[in-house]
Amino acid sequence: MYRAPGAGLGVGGGTALAVTGADVGWWIALGIALLITGVLLLRAARRRRSAAG
């Protein structure tokens, strides 16, 4: 019986992202870093818009 990658216990935590070989912790850290970067970029854009207008 064929089992799809990520269907069972994967590498590093059991999620489908772990199939890539990276630890789930790295994916979480990357997601948090991208979230913080997005918030900082939004705040900078809003400041520029309010200063220009």
PDB file with SEQRES, HELIX, SHEET and CRYST1 records, atoms N, CA, C and O in Angstrom:
SEQRES   1 A   53  MET TYR ARG ALA PRO GLY ALA GLY LEU GLY VAL GLY GLY          
SEQRES   2 A   53  GLY THR ALA LEU ALA VAL THR GLY ALA ASP VAL GLY TRP          
SEQRES   3 A   53  TRP ILE ALA LEU GLY ILE ALA LEU LEU ILE THR GLY VAL          
SEQRES   4 A   53  LEU LEU LEU ARG ALA ALA ARG ARG ARG ARG SER ALA ALA          
SEQRES   5 A   53  GLY                                                          
HELIX    1 AA1 ALA A   16  THR A   20  5                                   5    
HELIX    2 AA2 VAL A   24  ALA A   52  1                                  29    
CRYST1    1.000    1.000    1.000  90.00  90.00  90.00 P 1           1          
ATOM      1  N   MET A   1       0.845  -1.187   0.000  1.00  0.00           N  
ATOM      2  CA  MET A   1       0.000   0.000   0.000  1.00  0.00           C  
ATOM      3  C   MET A   1       0.886   1.245   0.000  1.00  0.00           C  
ATOM      4  O   MET A   1       1.789   1.375   0.826  1.00  0.00           O  
ATOM      5  N   TYR A   2       0.621   2.143  -0.922  1.00  0.00           N  
ATOM      6  CA  TYR A   2       1.427   3.363  -1.056  1.00  0.00           C  
ATOM      7  C   TYR A   2       0.996   4.411  -0.038  1.00  0.00           C  
ATOM      8  O   TYR A   2      -0.196   4.644   0.167  1.00  0.00           O  
ATOM      9  N   ARG A   3       1.981   5.038   0.595  1.00  0.00           N  
ATOM     10  CA  ARG A   3       1.711   6.142   1.529  1.00  0.00           C  
ATOM     11  C   ARG A   3       2.315   7.419   0.976  1.00  0.00           C  
ATOM     12  O   ARG A   3       3.503   7.465   0.654  1.00  0.00           O  
ATOM     13  N   ALA A   4       1.511   8.438   0.869  1.00  0.00           N  
ATOM     14  CA  ALA A   4       1.992   9.721   0.368  1.00  0.00           C  
ATOM     15  C   ALA A   4       2.969  10.336   1.362  1.00  0.00           C  
ATOM     16  O   ALA A   4       2.782  10.198   2.571  1.00  0.00           O  
ATOM     17  N   PRO A   5       4.012  11.016   0.872  1.00  0.00           N  
ATOM     18  CA  PRO A   5       4.941  11.685   1.782  1.00  0.00           C  
ATOM     19  C   PRO A   5       4.198  12.702   2.634  1.00  0.00           C  
ATOM     20  O   PRO A   5       3.384  13.469   2.119  1.00  0.00           O  
ATOM     21  N   GLY A   6       4.469  12.713   3.921  1.00  0.00           N  
ATOM     22  CA  GLY A   6       3.819  13.652   4.815  1.00  0.00           C  
ATOM     23  C   GLY A   6       2.525  13.143   5.398  1.00  0.00           C  
ATOM     24  O   GLY A   6       1.935  13.795   6.259  1.00  0.00           O  
ATOM     25  N   ALA A   7       2.072  11.987   4.944  1.00  0.00           N  
ATOM     26  CA  ALA A   7       0.818  11.452   5.450  1.00  0.00           C  
ATOM     27  C   ALA A   7       0.994  10.869   6.840  1.00  0.00           C  
ATOM     28  O   ALA A   7       0.084  10.932   7.666  1.00  0.00           O  
ATOM     29  N   GLY A   8       2.170  10.299   7.097  1.00  0.00           N  
ATOM     30  CA  GLY A   8       2.449   9.728   8.409  1.00  0.00           C  
ATOM     31  C   GLY A   8       3.360  10.649   9.193  1.00  0.00           C  
ATOM     32  O   GLY A   8       3.282  11.871   9.072  1.00  0.00           O  
ATOM     33  N   LEU A   9       4.218  10.056   9.993  1.00  0.00           N  
ATOM     34  CA  LEU A   9       5.175  10.858  10.751  1.00  0.00           C  
ATOM     35  C   LEU A   9       6.300  11.263   9.820  1.00  0.00           C  
ATOM     36  O   LEU A   9       6.980  10.411   9.248  1.00  0.00           O  
ATOM     37  N   GLY A  10       6.494  12.545   9.670  1.00  0.00           N  
ATOM     38  CA  GLY A  10       7.529  13.052   8.789  1.00  0.00           C  
ATOM     39  C   GLY A  10       8.794  13.350   9.560  1.00  0.00           C  
ATOM     40  O   GLY A  10       8.901  13.052  10.750  1.00  0.00           O  
ATOM     41  N   VAL A  11       9.734  13.932   8.878  1.00  0.00           N  
ATOM     42  CA  VAL A  11      11.008  14.296   9.502  1.00  0.00           C  
ATOM     43  C   VAL A  11      10.806  15.546  10.331  1.00  0.00           C  
ATOM     44  O   VAL A  11      10.358  16.564   9.804  1.00  0.00           O  
ATOM     45  N   GLY A  12      11.118  15.496  11.593  1.00  0.00           N  
ATOM     46  CA  GLY A  12      11.158  16.695  12.425  1.00  0.00           C  
ATOM     47  C   GLY A  12       9.836  17.167  12.979  1.00  0.00           C  
ATOM     48  O   GLY A  12       9.791  18.287  13.486  1.00  0.00           O  
ATOM     49  N   GLY A  13       8.766  16.420  12.929  1.00  0.00           N  
ATOM     50  CA  GLY A  13       7.566  16.904  13.592  1.00  0.00           C  
ATOM     51  C   GLY A  13       6.261  16.396  13.036  1.00  0.00           C  
ATOM     52  O   GLY A  13       5.234  16.582  13.688  1.00  0.00           O  
ATOM     53  N   GLY A  14       6.224  15.783  11.909  1.00  0.00           N  
ATOM     54  CA  GLY A  14       5.003  15.157  11.443  1.00  0.00           C  
ATOM     55  C   GLY A  14       4.109  16.026  10.598  1.00  0.00           C  
ATOM     56  O   GLY A  14       2.933  15.697  10.442  1.00  0.00           O  
ATOM     57  N   THR A  15       4.593  17.111  10.047  1.00  0.00           N  
ATOM     58  CA  THR A  15       3.758  17.913   9.151  1.00  0.00           C  
ATOM     59  C   THR A  15       4.224  17.726   7.717  1.00  0.00           C  
ATOM     60  O   THR A  15       5.313  17.208   7.473  1.00  0.00           O  
ATOM     61  N   ALA A  16       3.404  18.146   6.781  1.00  0.00           N  
ATOM     62  CA  ALA A  16       3.752  17.986   5.366  1.00  0.00           C  
ATOM     63  C   ALA A  16       4.975  18.824   4.992  1.00  0.00           C  
ATOM     64  O   ALA A  16       5.723  18.455   4.086  1.00  0.00           O  
ATOM     65  N   LEU A  17       5.186  19.957   5.685  1.00  0.00           N  
ATOM     66  CA  LEU A  17       6.352  20.782   5.383  1.00  0.00           C  
ATOM     67  C   LEU A  17       7.648  20.068   5.721  1.00  0.00           C  
ATOM     68  O   LEU A  17       8.686  20.342   5.119  1.00  0.00           O  
ATOM     69  N   ALA A  18       7.595  19.150   6.686  1.00  0.00           N  
ATOM     70  CA  ALA A  18       8.804  18.455   7.107  1.00  0.00           C  
ATOM     71  C   ALA A  18       9.323  17.498   6.040  1.00  0.00           C  
ATOM     72  O   ALA A  18      10.458  17.032   6.133  1.00  0.00           O  
ATOM     73  N   VAL A  19       8.522  17.199   5.040  1.00  0.00           N  
ATOM     74  CA  VAL A  19       8.934  16.293   3.977  1.00  0.00           C  
ATOM     75  C   VAL A  19      10.110  16.870   3.201  1.00  0.00           C  
ATOM     76  O   VAL A  19      10.891  16.121   2.614  1.00  0.00           O  
ATOM     77  N   THR A  20      10.243  18.196   3.192  1.00  0.00           N  
ATOM     78  CA  THR A  20      11.335  18.819   2.451  1.00  0.00           C  
ATOM     79  C   THR A  20      12.679  18.523   3.077  1.00  0.00           C  
ATOM     80  O   THR A  20      13.708  18.765   2.446  1.00  0.00           O  
ATOM     81  N   GLY A  21      12.710  18.006   4.299  1.00  0.00           N  
ATOM     82  CA  GLY A  21      13.962  17.684   4.950  1.00  0.00           C  
ATOM     83  C   GLY A  21      14.362  18.711   5.986  1.00  0.00           C  
ATOM     84  O   GLY A  21      15.256  18.449   6.791  1.00  0.00           O  
ATOM     85  N   ALA A  22      13.733  19.864   5.993  1.00  0.00           N  
ATOM     86  CA  ALA A  22      14.043  20.895   6.968  1.00  0.00           C  
ATOM     87  C   ALA A  22      13.231  20.656   8.232  1.00  0.00           C  
ATOM     88  O   ALA A  22      12.129  20.111   8.178  1.00  0.00           O  
ATOM     89  N   ASP A  23      13.776  21.064   9.354  1.00  0.00           N  
ATOM     90  CA  ASP A  23      13.058  20.954  10.621  1.00  0.00           C  
ATOM     91  C   ASP A  23      11.849  21.869  10.607  1.00  0.00           C  
ATOM     92  O   ASP A  23      11.869  22.916   9.961  1.00  0.00           O  
ATOM     93  N   VAL A  24      10.803  21.486  11.311  1.00  0.00           N  
ATOM     94  CA  VAL A  24       9.607  22.318  11.390  1.00  0.00           C  
ATOM     95  C   VAL A  24       9.929  23.636  12.075  1.00  0.00           C  
ATOM     96  O   VAL A  24       9.335  24.668  11.761  1.00  0.00           O  
ATOM     97  N   GLY A  25      10.862  23.601  13.003  1.00  0.00           N  
ATOM     98  CA  GLY A  25      11.280  24.826  13.691  1.00  0.00           C  
ATOM     99  C   GLY A  25      11.774  25.893  12.733  1.00  0.00           C  
ATOM    100  O   GLY A  25      11.522  27.081  12.933  1.00  0.00           O  
ATOM    101  N   TRP A  26      12.478  25.468  11.693  1.00  0.00           N  
ATOM    102  CA  TRP A  26      12.962  26.438  10.700  1.00  0.00           C  
ATOM    103  C   TRP A  26      11.805  27.051   9.928  1.00  0.00           C  
ATOM    104  O   TRP A  26      11.835  28.239   9.606  1.00  0.00           O  
ATOM    105  N   TRP A  27      10.793  26.258   9.631  1.00  0.00           N  
ATOM    106  CA  TRP A  27       9.628  26.787   8.923  1.00  0.00           C  
ATOM    107  C   TRP A  27       8.885  27.796   9.793  1.00  0.00           C  
ATOM    108  O   TRP A  27       8.422  28.828   9.306  1.00  0.00           O  
ATOM    109  N   ILE A  28       8.775  27.486  11.089  1.00  0.00           N  
ATOM    110  CA  ILE A  28       8.103  28.408  12.012  1.00  0.00           C  
ATOM    111  C   ILE A  28       8.894  29.700  12.128  1.00  0.00           C  
ATOM    112  O   ILE A  28       8.317  30.787  12.105  1.00  0.00           O  
ATOM    113  N   ALA A  29      10.221  29.589  12.254  1.00  0.00           N  
ATOM    114  CA  ALA A  29      11.075  30.778  12.348  1.00  0.00           C  
ATOM    115  C   ALA A  29      10.978  31.617  11.078  1.00  0.00           C  
ATOM    116  O   ALA A  29      10.923  32.845  11.149  1.00  0.00           O  
ATOM    117  N   LEU A  30      10.957  30.968   9.925  1.00  0.00           N  
ATOM    118  CA  LEU A  30      10.838  31.684   8.661  1.00  0.00           C  
ATOM    119  C   LEU A  30       9.496  32.404   8.568  1.00  0.00           C  
ATOM    120  O   LEU A  30       9.431  33.553   8.130  1.00  0.00           O  
ATOM    121  N   GLY A  31       8.426  31.725   8.981  1.00  0.00           N  
ATOM    122  CA  GLY A  31       7.103  32.348   8.959  1.00  0.00           C  
ATOM    123  C   GLY A  31       7.027  33.568   9.861  1.00  0.00           C  
ATOM    124  O   GLY A  31       6.451  34.587   9.480  1.00  0.00           O  
ATOM    125  N   ILE A  32       7.605  33.474  11.054  1.00  0.00           N  
ATOM    126  CA  ILE A  32       7.602  34.612  11.979  1.00  0.00           C  
ATOM    127  C   ILE A  32       8.422  35.755  11.406  1.00  0.00           C  
ATOM    128  O   ILE A  32       8.010  36.913  11.480  1.00  0.00           O  
ATOM    129  N   ALA A  33       9.584  35.440  10.832  1.00  0.00           N  
ATOM    130  CA  ALA A  33      10.420  36.482  10.238  1.00  0.00           C  
ATOM    131  C   ALA A  33       9.699  37.182   9.088  1.00  0.00           C  
ATOM    132  O   ALA A  33       9.767  38.405   8.970  1.00  0.00           O  
ATOM    133  N   LEU A  34       9.010  36.416   8.237  1.00  0.00           N  
ATOM    134  CA  LEU A  34       8.268  37.021   7.132  1.00  0.00           C  
ATOM    135  C   LEU A  34       7.107  37.868   7.637  1.00  0.00           C  
ATOM    136  O   LEU A  34       6.806  38.917   7.066  1.00  0.00           O  
ATOM    137  N   LEU A  35       6.458  37.420   8.697  1.00  0.00           N  
ATOM    138  CA  LEU A  35       5.363  38.180   9.284  1.00  0.00           C  
ATOM    139  C   LEU A  35       5.850  39.513   9.830  1.00  0.00           C  
ATOM    140  O   LEU A  35       5.223  40.547   9.597  1.00  0.00           O  
ATOM    141  N   ILE A  36       6.960  39.497  10.551  1.00  0.00           N  
ATOM    142  CA  ILE A  36       7.520  40.733  11.106  1.00  0.00           C  
ATOM    143  C   ILE A  36       7.956  41.669   9.985  1.00  0.00           C  
ATOM    144  O   ILE A  36       7.728  42.876  10.056  1.00  0.00           O  
ATOM    145  N   THR A  37       8.584  41.112   8.949  1.00  0.00           N  
ATOM    146  CA  THR A  37       9.010  41.937   7.815  1.00  0.00           C  
ATOM    147  C   THR A  37       7.813  42.582   7.136  1.00  0.00           C  
ATOM    148  O   THR A  37       7.868  43.758   6.777  1.00  0.00           O  
ATOM    149  N   GLY A  38       6.739  41.836   6.953  1.00  0.00           N  
ATOM    150  CA  GLY A  38       5.538  42.389   6.334  1.00  0.00           C  
ATOM    151  C   GLY A  38       4.925  43.504   7.158  1.00  0.00           C  
ATOM    152  O   GLY A  38       4.490  44.516   6.607  1.00  0.00           O  
ATOM    153  N   VAL A  39       4.885  43.328   8.488  1.00  0.00           N  
ATOM    154  CA  VAL A  39       4.333  44.369   9.361  1.00  0.00           C  
ATOM    155  C   VAL A  39       5.184  45.627   9.278  1.00  0.00           C  
ATOM    156  O   VAL A  39       4.648  46.732   9.198  1.00  0.00           O  
ATOM    157  N   LEU A  40       6.503  45.473   9.295  1.00  0.00           N  
ATOM    158  CA  LEU A  40       7.390  46.643   9.215  1.00  0.00           C  
ATOM    159  C   LEU A  40       7.242  47.365   7.881  1.00  0.00           C  
ATOM    160  O   LEU A  40       7.252  48.595   7.837  1.00  0.00           O  
ATOM    161  N   LEU A  41       7.103  46.607   6.789  1.00  0.00           N  
ATOM    162  CA  LEU A  41       6.930  47.230   5.475  1.00  0.00           C  
ATOM    163  C   LEU A  41       5.588  47.962   5.381  1.00  0.00           C  
ATOM    164  O   LEU A  41       5.513  49.042   4.797  1.00  0.00           O  
ATOM    165  N   LEU A  42       4.537  47.382   5.949  1.00  0.00           N  
ATOM    166  CA  LEU A  42       3.231  48.049   5.942  1.00  0.00           C  
ATOM    167  C   LEU A  42       3.269  49.348   6.731  1.00  0.00           C  
ATOM    168  O   LEU A  42       2.730  50.364   6.292  1.00  0.00           O  
ATOM    169  N   ARG A  43       3.906  49.315   7.896  1.00  0.00           N  
ATOM    170  CA  ARG A  43       4.000  50.527   8.719  1.00  0.00           C  
ATOM    171  C   ARG A  43       4.787  51.620   8.002  1.00  0.00           C  
ATOM    172  O   ARG A  43       4.413  52.792   8.046  1.00  0.00           O  
ATOM    173  N   ALA A  44       5.886  51.232   7.338  1.00  0.00           N  
ATOM    174  CA  ALA A  44       6.697  52.212   6.607  1.00  0.00           C  
ATOM    175  C   ALA A  44       5.904  52.807   5.453  1.00  0.00           C  
ATOM    176  O   ALA A  44       5.980  54.010   5.204  1.00  0.00           O  
ATOM    177  N   ALA A  45       5.145  51.980   4.748  1.00  0.00           N  
ATOM    178  CA  ALA A  45       4.350  52.470   3.620  1.00  0.00           C  
ATOM    179  C   ALA A  45       3.254  53.421   4.103  1.00  0.00           C  
ATOM    180  O   ALA A  45       2.984  54.433   3.455  1.00  0.00           O  
ATOM    181  N   ARG A  46       2.633  53.111   5.214  1.00  0.00           N  
ATOM    182  CA  ARG A  46       1.579  53.987   5.746  1.00  0.00           C  
ATOM    183  C   ARG A  46       2.148  55.311   6.202  1.00  0.00           C  
ATOM    184  O   ARG A  46       1.530  56.356   6.004  1.00  0.00           O  
ATOM    185  N   ARG A  47       3.325  55.279   6.813  1.00  0.00           N  
ATOM    186  CA  ARG A  47       3.967  56.529   7.239  1.00  0.00           C  
ATOM    187  C   ARG A  47       4.293  57.405   6.036  1.00  0.00           C  
ATOM    188  O   ARG A  47       4.067  58.615   6.059  1.00  0.00           O  
ATOM    189  N   ARG A  48       4.831  56.777   4.974  1.00  0.00           N  
ATOM    190  CA  ARG A  48       5.169  57.543   3.771  1.00  0.00           C  
ATOM    191  C   ARG A  48       3.921  58.147   3.144  1.00  0.00           C  
ATOM    192  O   ARG A  48       3.933  59.292   2.694  1.00  0.00           O  
ATOM    193  N   ARG A  49       2.851  57.373   3.116  1.00  0.00           N  
ATOM    194  CA  ARG A  49       1.605  57.843   2.515  1.00  0.00           C  
ATOM    195  C   ARG A  49       1.019  59.010   3.308  1.00  0.00           C  
ATOM    196  O   ARG A  49       0.546  59.987   2.727  1.00  0.00           O  
ATOM    197  N   SER A  50       1.052  58.904   4.628  1.00  0.00           N  
ATOM    198  CA  SER A  50       0.479  59.977   5.451  1.00  0.00           C  
ATOM    199  C   SER A  50       1.365  61.221   5.420  1.00  0.00           C  
ATOM    200  O   SER A  50       0.855  62.337   5.525  1.00  0.00           O  
ATOM    201  N   ALA A  51       2.669  61.053   5.280  1.00  0.00           N  
ATOM    202  CA  ALA A  51       3.576  62.203   5.213  1.00  0.00           C  
ATOM    203  C   ALA A  51       3.450  62.908   3.864  1.00  0.00           C  
ATOM    204  O   ALA A  51       3.592  64.128   3.781  1.00  0.00           O  
ATOM    205  N   ALA A  52       3.182  62.138   2.808  1.00  0.00           N  
ATOM    206  CA  ALA A  52       3.070  62.725   1.473  1.00  0.00           C  
ATOM    207  C   ALA A  52       1.724  63.423   1.291  1.00  0.00           C  
ATOM    208  O   ALA A  52       1.626  64.383   0.527  1.00  0.00           O  
ATOM    209  N   GLY A  53       0.711  62.960   1.969  1.00  0.00           N  
ATOM    210  CA  GLY A  53      -0.627  63.488   1.743  1.00  0.00           C  
ATOM    211  C   GLY A  53      -0.970  64.458   2.760  1.00  0.00           C  
ATOM    212  O   GLY A  53      -2.067  65.015   2.735  1.00  0.00           O  
TER     213      GLY A  53                                                      
END                                                                             
